Amino acid sequence: MALFNLLSTQKDSLFKILVDSGFNPLDFSWENKGFPALCYKYDNYYCKFQMSDDYLSRMVVFSPGNLIQEEYYAKNMDNWQAYENGFKIWLQNLKKELSAEFLWEKLQSESTKVSISNNIINDPFLPSEKDMIRLKFVSIKSKFRSLDLNEVQLNKIDEKLDHLLELTEKLDKIDWLSILIGSVAGLVLNLLIDQDTIRTIWEIIKNEFEIWLFLPQ
């Protein structure tokens, strides 16, 4: 099976597609990965053009794929337009991957903004402590109303706080506080709250529960 390199006219057509798709060509380089491959310089993403005299071996192999790390396009590979179609699919996947919000990493970062005191014993809440949490949530909801939050965001926060209040009947203190921190971290990310407001939210939470929580310096 003979292998073939890309023609200059074919590379030019890929260049134009790349620019039309909003990418900077300087972020890419041509490499030999057994076949001609256009590689994204800042991550292990690539698009390989498998050209041969064997029709069944012709395909475009690319990463990232749509469902898995590496996928291929091999539909009607008897003309150059098929390679262009596969290339366009790769660019769509690449654009989606590069615009990912990294929510798991952000959640981990947000969750470290408040820490649980080391002096807490992980035992059930006393009735008086449950009443205290109920009052603190009323205060928190009131203070959140003064922040730059819309009604949808406020309603989502209220729903989460109400659910957390119910969990005081089922969870011990440290477990509940961990859920509290994780829930707030998830909310501020999911509701697209700006950074200044996020900081204020954590300060309000910490101040209301200062016997159990603190903000790391």
C-alpha positions in Angstrom: 0.0 0.0 0.0 1.7 3.3 -1.1 1.3 6.3 1.1 1.0 9.9 -0.1 1.9 13.3 1.2 -0.5 16.3 0.8 -0.3 18.5 -2.2 0.5 22.2 -1.7 -2.9 23.1 -3.0 -4.5 20.7 -0.4 -2.5 22.3 2.4 -3.6 25.7 1.2 -7.3 24.7 1.3 -6.8 23.5 4.9 -5.2 26.8 5.8 -8.2 28.7 4.5 -10.6 26.5 6.4 -8.6 27.0 9.5 -8.7 30.8 9.2 -12.4 30.8 8.3 -13.1 28.8 11.4 -11.5 31.5 13.6 -8.2 29.8 14.4 -4.7 31.3 14.3 -2.6 29.2 11.9 0.5 30.0 14.0 -0.9 27.8 16.7 -0.5 24.7 14.5 2.4 22.9 12.9 2.8 20.1 10.3 4.3 16.8 11.6 4.8 13.3 10.4 2.8 10.8 12.5 3.0 8.0 10.0 0.8 10.3 7.8 0.7 14.0 7.3 -0.7 15.5 10.5 -1.6 19.1 11.5 -1.0 19.4 15.2 -2.2 21.9 17.8 1.0 23.2 19.4 -0.3 23.7 23.0 -1.9 20.3 23.6 -1.8 16.8 22.3 -4.5 17.4 19.6 -3.9 16.5 16.0 -5.6 15.8 12.6 -3.9 13.0 10.5 -4.6 12.7 6.8 -4.4 9.0 5.9 -4.0 9.0 2.1 -3.1 5.8 0.2 -3.8 4.0 -3.0 -6.0 1.6 -1.0 -9.5 3.1 -0.9 -10.4 1.2 2.3 -7.4 2.7 4.2 -8.3 6.3 3.5 -9.5 8.4 6.4 -9.0 11.4 8.6 -7.9 10.5 12.1 -8.3 13.2 14.7 -8.1 14.1 18.4 -10.2 15.3 20.2 -13.1 13.3 18.9 -16.7 14.0 19.6 -17.3 11.1 21.9 -13.8 9.7 22.6 -10.2 10.9 22.6 -9.5 9.8 19.0 -12.0 9.2 16.2 -11.9 9.0 12.5 -13.9 10.2 9.4 -14.0 7.8 6.5 -17.1 8.7 4.5 -16.9 8.7 0.7 -13.1 9.1 0.7 -12.7 9.1 -3.0 -12.3 12.9 -3.3 -10.4 15.7 -1.5 -13.6 17.3 -0.3 -14.1 14.3 2.0 -10.8 15.1 3.7 -11.9 18.7 4.1 -15.2 17.5 5.7 -13.2 15.4 8.2 -10.9 18.4 8.9 -13.9 20.6 9.6 -15.3 18.1 12.1 -12.0 18.1 13.9 -11.9 21.9 14.1 -15.4 21.8 15.6 -14.3 19.3 18.2 -11.1 21.3 18.9 -13.0 24.5 19.4 -15.4 22.9 21.8 -12.6 21.3 23.8 -10.5 24.5 24.0 -13.5 26.5 25.2 -14.2 24.0 28.0 -14.8 25.7 31.4 -12.9 23.1 33.5 -15.7 23.0 36.0 -14.3 20.2 38.1 -11.0 22.1 38.6 -12.9 25.3 39.4 -15.1 23.4 41.8 -12.1 22.1 43.6 -10.7 25.7 43.7 -13.9 27.1 45.1 -14.2 24.4 47.7 -10.9 25.4 49.2 -12.1 29.0 49.9 -13.7 27.9 53.2 -12.3 25.3 55.6 -13.9 23.3 58.4 -12.6 24.0 61.9 -10.4 21.2 63.4 -12.3 21.4 66.7 -15.5 20.0 65.5 -16.7 16.5 66.5 -18.6 14.7 63.8 -21.7 14.0 65.9 -25.4 14.7 65.1 -26.7 18.2 65.4 -28.5 19.1 68.6 -32.0 20.5 68.3 -30.6 23.9 69.4 -28.0 23.7 66.6 -30.6 22.9 64.0 -32.6 25.9 65.1 -29.4 28.0 64.9 -28.8 26.9 61.3 -32.4 27.7 60.4 -31.9 31.3 61.7 -28.5 31.6 60.1 -30.0 30.6 56.7 -32.7 33.3 57.1 -29.9 35.8 57.7 -27.9 34.5 54.8 -30.9 34.7 52.4 -31.5 38.3 53.5 -27.9 39.3 53.0 -27.8 37.7 49.6 -30.7 39.9 48.5 -28.3 42.9 48.8 -25.8 41.4 46.3 -25.7 41.7 42.6 -27.8 38.6 42.0 -30.9 38.2 39.9 -34.1 36.6 41.0 -33.4 33.3 39.2 -30.0 33.0 41.0 -31.6 33.9 44.3 -34.3 31.3 43.9 -31.8 28.6 43.1 -29.7 29.5 46.2 -32.8 29.5 48.4 -33.8 26.1 47.1 -30.3 24.7 47.9 -30.3 26.3 51.4 -33.7 24.8 52.1 -32.4 21.4 51.0 -29.3 21.7 53.2 -31.5 22.6 56.2 -33.4 19.3 55.6 -30.1 17.4 55.6 -29.3 18.5 59.2 -31.8 15.8 60.2 -29.8 13.1 58.4 -26.1 14.1 58.5 -23.5 14.6 61.2 -21.8 18.0 61.5 -18.6 17.5 59.5 -20.4 15.6 56.8 -23.0 18.4 56.6 -20.5 21.2 56.5 -18.6 19.4 53.7 -21.9 19.3 51.7 -22.5 22.9 52.5 -19.1 24.0 51.1 -19.5 21.8 48.0 -23.0 23.0 47.4 -22.1 26.6 47.6 -19.0 26.0 45.3 -21.2 24.3 42.8 -23.9 27.0 42.8 -21.5 29.9 42.3 -20.1 28.1 39.2 -23.3 26.9 37.8 -25.0 30.3 38.2 -22.2 32.2 36.6 -21.7 34.6 39.5 -18.9 37.2 39.1 -15.8 36.9 41.2 -16.4 39.8 43.5 -19.8 38.5 44.4 -18.4 35.0 44.9 -15.9 36.4 47.5 -18.7 38.2 49.3 -20.8 35.0 49.3 -18.0 33.1 51.0 -17.5 35.8 53.5 -21.2 35.8 54.4 -21.2 32.0 54.8 -18.0 32.1 56.9 -19.2 34.9 59.2 -22.5 33.2 59.8 -20.8 29.9 60.7 -17.6 31.3 62.2 -17.8 28.7 65.0 -17.4 26.0 62.4 -15.8 27.5 59.3 -13.0 29.9 58.4 -11.5 31.5 55.3 -7.9 30.4 54.6 -5.5 33.3 54.3 
